[in-house]
Amino acid sequence: MQRCLRLARLGAYSAAPNPLVGAVLVHDGQVLAEGWHKVAGGPHAEVECLRVFGDGPIPEGAMLYVNLEPCSHHGRTPPCADLLIERKVKHVVIGQEDPFPAVAGRGIQKLRDAGITVTTDVLHDECRWVQRRFLTSVEKGRPYIVLKWVRSADGFLDQHPRKERVVKRISSPESDVLVHRWRTEEQAILVGSRTVVNDDPSLTVRHVEGRQPLRVVLDRDGISADESKVFDGTASTLLFNGTLRAALPVEQVLVPDDVDPIHLMLAELHKRDIRSILVEGGAELLSHFIARGLWDEARVITGEVKFTTGTRAPDLNAHLVHTEVRGTDRLELFTAHHIAGATWDR
Ligand SMILES: NC(=O)c1ccc[n+]([C@@H]2O[C@H](COP(=O)([O-])OP(=O)(O)OC[C@H]3O[C@@H](n4cnc5c(N)ncnc54)[C@H](OP(=O)(O)O)[C@@H]3O)[C@@H](O)[C@H]2O)c1
């Protein structure tokens, strides 16, 4: 099952909105074949694993391991449970049940009804952690929310007053590469309006290869300039706005005065099958998520530089899961609640 999870994670940059799934066919302690789910609409992990194994008969006593319950419904591909029955797999070992309403135990039932031995809940907590984006989306009806900020050694997100145009960088180049990797793992990145005004970030993936997430901006008062990089068309942008800005060539969602912008935004992203969002600041926007208890994971990078004055980094009362030193920076991973199986998995 650990091997399944390692394979499943290979889909972290491409499989969403589908779940991360790996499958391994084992006989007499030997791996016969393995597969993972790469992209929505492509073969599921079990199908890929059996394709790699080939058309020959599957040996009596072989076991198929998979971290998520095989599907039982016709989606974009036929049901995996049917394939396992057809290929006469005798024993299937499953990490966790799939809460997706079209599956939700029916895959396991289908296998058992066909006389297949099914073992469930193997490395269940680790499986849930790897699957946290998909599970949050299905179970809570909102994207998985990752907060991220970079702070100076004395706890500031930026320096005030800005004496020069050239702003001192907080994080090291090693961390910048990591942040771009993080961007490719989520389907959307969000920033606040004052961050657009002060920093003019492009929010693109440049230091690594990978999928560009949807850029999301919350700016109800329209304080950001039309010329801001987030509106430059190099990647898709969704603007949450108070009044339509006809000059901007980006999709816009109007936020009525009496509606909470964060709830509206999360509902809109969920409607678009976006399973996760990386909130990259600034401080005020991050603190609105924290105050509402609407976050799952926070990644904090602390650099060596000291600012003395500036925008204070948000306060967090959370579970520290992991800490490491990267170049000159310290990296910390927090979760909002204790989560069994939570690790720093890359
Ligand atoms: N070091 C870092 O990691 C990092 C990262 C990003 C930014 N920064 C720094 O942070 C500074 C900007 O941060 P900031 O705190 O001044 O501004 P900000 O968070 O970028 O902008 C304020 C945000 O809060 C939103 N907001 C206001 N009221 C809200 C409510 N009731 N519910 C939900 N959202 C609400 C605003 O939306 P509306 O505009 O629609 O009201 C706006 O998007 C910049 O100078 C930048 O350099 C640092």
Ligand as a Chemical Component Dictionary entry (heavy atoms), coordinates in Angstrom:
data_LIG
# 
_chem_comp.id                   LIG 
_chem_comp.type                 NON-POLYMER 
_chem_comp.pdbx_formal_charge   0 
_chem_comp.three_letter_code    LIG 
# 
loop_
_chem_comp_atom.comp_id 
_chem_comp_atom.atom_id 
_chem_comp_atom.alt_atom_id 
_chem_comp_atom.type_symbol 
_chem_comp_atom.charge 
_chem_comp_atom.model_Cartn_x 
_chem_comp_atom.model_Cartn_y 
_chem_comp_atom.model_Cartn_z 
_chem_comp_atom.pdbx_ordinal 
LIG N1  N1  N 0  5.494   37.674 2.581  1  
LIG C1  C1  C 0  4.454   37.123 2.034  2  
LIG O1  O1  O 0  4.271   35.906 2.036  3  
LIG C2  C2  C 0  3.457   38.000 1.361  4  
LIG C3  C3  C 0  2.503   37.431 0.513  5  
LIG C4  C4  C 0  1.566   38.277 -0.073 6  
LIG C5  C5  C 0  1.593   39.621 0.222  7  
LIG N2  N2  N 1  2.530   40.118 1.020  8  
LIG C6  C6  C 0  2.560   41.536 1.378  9  
LIG O2  O2  O 0  1.331   41.841 2.015  10 
LIG C7  C7  C 0  0.968   43.170 1.680  11 
LIG C8  C8  C 0  -0.514  43.206 1.388  12 
LIG O3  O3  O 0  -1.221  42.597 2.439  13 
LIG P1  P1  P 0  -2.455  43.288 3.070  14 
LIG O4  O4  O 0  -2.799  42.547 4.296  15 
LIG O5  O5  O -1 -2.157  44.740 3.184  16 
LIG O6  O6  O 0  -3.555  43.161 1.930  17 
LIG P2  P2  P 0  -4.138  41.909 1.109  18 
LIG O7  O7  O 0  -4.415  40.784 2.032  19 
LIG O8  O8  O 0  -3.317  41.660 -0.099 20 
LIG O9  O9  O 0  -5.461  42.596 0.638  21 
LIG C9  C9  C 0  -6.538  42.688 1.536  22 
LIG C10 C10 C 0  -7.550  41.656 1.143  23 
LIG O10 O10 O 0  -8.478  41.409 2.159  24 
LIG C11 C11 C 0  -9.767  41.300 1.559  25 
LIG N3  N3  N 0  -10.828 41.562 2.499  26 
LIG C12 C12 C 0  -11.210 42.739 3.040  27 
LIG N4  N4  N 0  -12.273 42.554 3.839  28 
LIG C13 C13 C 0  -12.579 41.245 3.782  29 
LIG C14 C14 C 0  -13.560 40.442 4.385  30 
LIG N5  N5  N 0  -14.462 40.930 5.234  31 
LIG N6  N6  N 0  -13.575 39.114 4.126  32 
LIG C15 C15 C 0  -12.678 38.592 3.277  33 
LIG N7  N7  N 0  -11.699 39.299 2.661  34 
LIG C16 C16 C 0  -11.668 40.623 2.929  35 
LIG C17 C17 C 0  -9.703  42.359 0.487  36 
LIG O11 O11 O 0  -10.725 42.147 -0.459 37 
LIG P3  P3  P 0  -11.373 43.425 -1.166 38 
LIG O12 O12 O 0  -10.247 44.140 -1.853 39 
LIG O13 O13 O 0  -12.369 42.844 -2.081 40 
LIG O14 O14 O 0  -11.961 44.222 -0.035 41 
LIG C18 C18 C 0  -8.326  42.116 -0.090 42 
LIG O15 O15 O 0  -8.342  41.115 -1.062 43 
LIG C19 C19 C 0  1.751   43.563 0.472  44 
LIG O16 O16 O 0  2.511   44.701 0.799  45 
LIG C20 C20 C 0  2.637   42.393 0.167  46 
LIG O17 O17 O 0  3.981   42.787 -0.019 47 
LIG C21 C21 C 0  3.480   39.349 1.604  48 
# 
loop_
_chem_comp_bond.comp_id 
_chem_comp_bond.atom_id_1 
_chem_comp_bond.atom_id_2 
_chem_comp_bond.value_order 
_chem_comp_bond.pdbx_ordinal 
LIG N1  C1  SING 1  
LIG C1  O1  DOUB 2  
LIG C1  C2  SING 3  
LIG C2  C3  SING 4  
LIG C2  C21 DOUB 5  
LIG C3  C4  DOUB 6  
LIG C4  C5  SING 7  
LIG C5  N2  DOUB 8  
LIG N2  C6  SING 9  
LIG N2  C21 SING 10 
LIG C6  O2  SING 11 
LIG C6  C20 SING 12 
LIG O2  C7  SING 13 
LIG C7  C8  SING 14 
LIG C7  C19 SING 15 
LIG C8  O3  SING 16 
LIG O3  P1  SING 17 
LIG P1  O4  DOUB 18 
LIG P1  O5  SING 19 
LIG P1  O6  SING 20 
LIG O6  P2  SING 21 
LIG P2  O7  DOUB 22 
LIG P2  O8  SING 23 
LIG P2  O9  SING 24 
LIG O9  C9  SING 25 
LIG C9  C10 SING 26 
LIG C10 O10 SING 27 
LIG C10 C18 SING 28 
LIG O10 C11 SING 29 
LIG C11 N3  SING 30 
LIG C11 C17 SING 31 
LIG N3  C12 SING 32 
LIG N3  C16 SING 33 
LIG C12 N4  DOUB 34 
LIG N4  C13 SING 35 
LIG C13 C14 SING 36 
LIG C13 C16 DOUB 37 
LIG C14 N5  SING 38 
LIG C14 N6  DOUB 39 
LIG N6  C15 SING 40 
LIG C15 N7  DOUB 41 
LIG N7  C16 SING 42 
LIG C17 O11 SING 43 
LIG C17 C18 SING 44 
LIG O11 P3  SING 45 
LIG P3  O12 DOUB 46 
LIG P3  O13 SING 47 
LIG P3  O14 SING 48 
LIG C18 O15 SING 49 
LIG C19 O16 SING 50 
LIG C19 C20 SING 51 
LIG C20 O17 SING 52 
# 
